């Protein structure tokens, strides 16, 4: 499922590749622009506004 946040479309289910878990965030106006938010243990790493949104809206 995809959630809209500002100019971003965020996948609600994390992807896993090579042992790394991450959320894919694509820009609405430029779909080739992607941001990855990595899950490291119980923390998220990536663009600050996306990390805060994922922690509040998706992980709760």
N, C-alpha and C positions, 0 to 999 in steps of 0.2 A: 504494500500500500504506500502511497505517496502523500505527504503532508505539505501544504503550501505555507511558507513563512517569508513574508516580504517578497524579495525577488528570487527566492530559492525554493526548489522542490526537493524535499528530503525523504529518502526511503526510510520507512519505519522499521524494517528488518535489517539488521547488520549483515554484511557480506563477510565471508571468510575465504582468504586465499593465502597460501604459504604460512599458515598458522597465525596470520594477522586478522583481526576483526575490525571492521570499519563501517561507517555509514557513508553513503554516497549522496552528496548534495550537488544538484545541477542548477545552473542559473536559468531563469525563465526566458530572458531575452537573448541569451547566448548559450545554447545547450551544449556547446563544446567546452565551456568553462565549467570545470568540476572542482569541488573541494571535498577532501576526504577528512572525516573526523574519526580518529583511531580510538579504539577502546583498549586501554592499557590497565589491566587489573580492574579496579573499580573506578578509574578516572577516565575522562575523555580528553583527547588532545586534538587541537585544530583551531580553526577560526573562532574567536571568542564568542561572537554573537550566535553562531551555530551551536557551539558547545552548550551555552546557557539554554537555548531553546530545546535541544534534545534532552538535556537533564530534566527540565521542567515539564515538557509536554509528552515526550515519548517514553522515557524510562519510568515515569511514575504511574 
